[in-house]
Amino acid sequence: MSLLVEPFASPFMARALAVALLLGVVGGVVSVFVVLRRLAFVSDTLTHTVFPGVVVGFLVAGTNGIVWGALAFAVLSVVLLTVLSTHARITEDASLAILLTGFFSVGVILVSRRPSYTADLTAFLFGRILTVDMRQIVVTAILGAVALLTLAALRKELVFRAFDPAGAAARGYPVVALDLALNLVVALVVVAAVRAVGTVLVIALLVVPGAAARLLSDRLAAIVVLAAAIGALGGWLGLAASYQASIEHGLRLASGATVVLALVALYGVAAAVGTVRSSARRRGRVTP
């Protein structure tokens, strides 16, 4: 246990852990709806379309402007995505590809104008979780709370929309508005995580916990709790492993990427447990 606790005695590691736990819980809960709606590609698109907002915010107001720039472009991306997806002659995957490549290219062009192009690009894409401050923790907590409250308020409608879209439309549910709301929630998680894990690695927070939890349970309430726990545990284990490898063994590991690898490892464990669970169920059915 000392290997999991000792690294966080340092203030900068404690702040990194606070952000990782917040993002893990919020991202885990949101990932359940992402998995249910099969929105992994949508989430991936949103992680890239906020990139020019990150760059613009940084160019205008420094690090303090990153969140607001990302939030502005996230809202713009979600609106455009929802509008394009409702167009009968444009398929959803085409809309996603257009937005992803177009917005991301704008961000790369903007950041390429800076002398510190390589360093800035790396920070924007992969984040710097070890440099977060208390202000960033507060902003992450606020954005996460808004995302969770939105899901809580619309949970019944969103679940109905996920499992029976035709039935939801027939019952008079505002399907387009529900899609817009869920996309905005996903965008809020991307914005909350952009300073810590960057615009590329955040996709793991939005997919892996929910996918892993789905392998462990068939009950939605249990899946949500498990996904939040897996997201938080992945952040904790990833930071601890990165610290131990860097300090104790002289092996430098990028903290954000190590957190993602921890999440993937937990998915592997969940897959193994799920396989054993399924085998036990099948044996139980055939036992006289």
N, C-alpha and C positions, 0 to 999 in steps of 0.2 A: 504493500500500500504506500510505502514511503516514496516509491518511484512515481506514483500517481499524484502525490500530494506535495512533495518537496519542491518541484519546479515552480509552484504558484505562490511561493513565499515572496518572490520578487514582485514589486508593484506592477511592472510592465506585463509580467506573465499573468498576474491576477486580473488586470484589465482585459487582456486577450481572452482569458478564460470566460470572463463575464459576457463578452460579446459572442464568443463561440457558443456558450450555453443558450443565450437569447436567440441567436440565429438557428441553432439546432432545434429548439423547441418550436419556434414559429415556422421555420422551414419544414420541419417534420409534419406539422399539422396541415400546412398548405399542400405539401406533397401528396397527401392522401387524396385530395380532390384533383390534383394534377394527374395522378395515376388512374383514378376512377374515370376521368374524362379523356384519358389518353392525350394529354396536352404537353407531353415531353418536348416535342418539336416547337410548340408555341412558347414554352418556357425558355428554350434555347434561343429562340428568336429574340425574345424580350431582353435576354442577357446581353445580346449584341446591339440591339437598337438603342439601349441607354448609353452606349459607349460615347457617341458624340456629345451627349449631354454632360457626361463626366468631364470630357476634355474642355468643352465650352465653360462649364462651371469653374474648372481649375484655372483657365486662362483669364477669366473675369475677376474671380474673387479668391484665388488660391485654393487651399485644401478646404476652406470653409464653404466654398461654392460647389463642391463636388456633388453633395447630396441634392441640392436644389436644382442643379443642372440635370442630374440624372432623373429626378422626379418629373421635371418638365418634359423631357423626352420620353419618359415612360408613359405618361398620360397621352402624349401625342401618338406614340406607337400603338397603344391599346386602342385608341379611337380609330386610327387608320386600319388596324388589323380587323377590328370588328366590322367596319364599313366595307372593306374589301371582301371579307368572308361572306357577306350577305349578297354579293354580286353573283348572279347566277352563271355568268360566263367566265368567272375567274375562280379556279379551284383554290381551296384553302392552302394547299402546299405551295402553289405558285405565289400566292399572296405573301406567305411567310418568307419564301426565298427572296422575293423582291425587297421586302422590308429589311431583312437581315443583311443582305449584301449592300443595299443602298446606304442605310444608316451607318453600318460599320465602316464602309469605305470613307464616308464623310469624316468620321472620327479619326481614322488613320491619317487622312490628308491633313487634318488640323494639327494633330500632334507631331506630324513629320516636319512642321514648320519650326519646331523648337530645337535649339542646339542640343538639348539633353533628350533627344528623341528616343533612344534605346531605353534609357532608364525610366523615362516617363511611361513609355508603352508597356514595359514590364510591370510597373506599379499599377497602372490602370487595369491591365488584363488579369493579373494574378493577386493583386492586393498586398497589403502590408499589415497583417493582423497584429503584429507585435508593436506597432506604433500607435495604436488607437488610444485616445484619451477619454476622459470622463464625459466630455461633450458628445463624443461619438457614441458612447454607451447610452447616454440619455436619448439621443436621436434614434438609435436602433430600437430602444425600448418603446418609444412613442410610435414609430412606424409599425413595429411588431404588434403593439396593442391595437392599433387601428385595423390591421389585417385580421387579427383573431376576432375582434368584435364584429367585423363585417361578416366573417364566416359564421359566427354564432347567430347573428341576426337572420342570415339567409340559409342556414344549414338545411332545413327541410326542403326548400325550393331547389337548392343546388343538388341535393342528393336525388330528388325526383328527376331533375333535368339530366343527371348523369346516367341513371338507370333506365329511364323511359322518356327520351326527348320528344317522341311523337305524342305520348300521353300528356306530357307537360304542356305542349302547344295546344292540344285539344282541350285541356282544362282551362285554358286562358292565361297560363303563366307567361310573363314577359320574357321569352327565351333569349332574345337579343340582349335585353337589359341584364339578365342573369349572366350571360357570357361576358358582357362588358365588366360586370362587377368582379367576376372571378379573375379575369385578365388583369384588372387593376390590383387585386390582392397579390397576384403573382408578381406584378411590377413593383409593388411596395416591398416585397421580400428582396427583390433584386436591388432596389435602391438602398435598402437597409444594409445589405451585405457588400456593396460595391467597394467601400473603403477597406473592409477587412479581407475579403477573399477575391476581390476583383470581379470583372464581368464574365470571365470564362468559367471559373470554378464554382460559381454559385449554382450552376445547373445541377450539380451533385446534391445540394441541399434541397432542391425542388423535386427531385425524382427518387433518389436512393432510399431515404427513410420510409417513404410510403410504399415503395416496391418491396422493401425488406419486410415491413410489417404485414403486408398483404400475404406473404408466404407463411406467416405464423398464426394468422387467425382469419376467420370468416365473418366475425362480428365487427360492424363498423366502429362502434365505440371503442372496442379493444384495439382495433387497427390504429385509430387516432392516438391513443395513449402510447402504444408501442412505437409508433413513428416519431412522436415527440421525444421519447426516451432514447431511441436509436440516434436521432439527430444530435441530442445533447451529449450522449456517450461518445459519439464519433468525434465531436469537437474536443472533448476532454482527453480522450486517448491520443488523438492526433497531435495536440499541443504537447502533451507529456512525452510522447515518442520523439518529437522533433527536438525538444529541449534536451532530453537524455542523450540523443545521438550527437547533438552539436556540442554540448558541454562536457559530457563524460567520455565521449569516444572521438571527438574531433571530426565528426562526419556531419557536414552542414546539410541540413534538410530544410527545404522551404516549408514554413509552417502551414500555410494555406493548402498546399498540395498534400502535405502529410495528413491533414484533417480529412481531405477527400479520400485518400487511400484508406484511412481508418474506417470511413463510411462504407467504402467498397468491401473491405474485409468483413465488416459486420453484415453486409448483404450476403457474403459468402457463407457466413455462419448461419444466417437465417435460411438460406437455400438448403443447407445441409439438414438443419432441423426440420424444415418443411418436408424434405424428401423422406426422412425417417418417419415423420408424422403421417404422411400419406401412405407409406408402406404398412404402417401399423393398422391404419384404418382398413386397407384392403385385406390384410390378413384376418382382421376381425370379422369382415363380411363373409369370408369363405370358410371360417371355422365352424364346424357343425355344432 
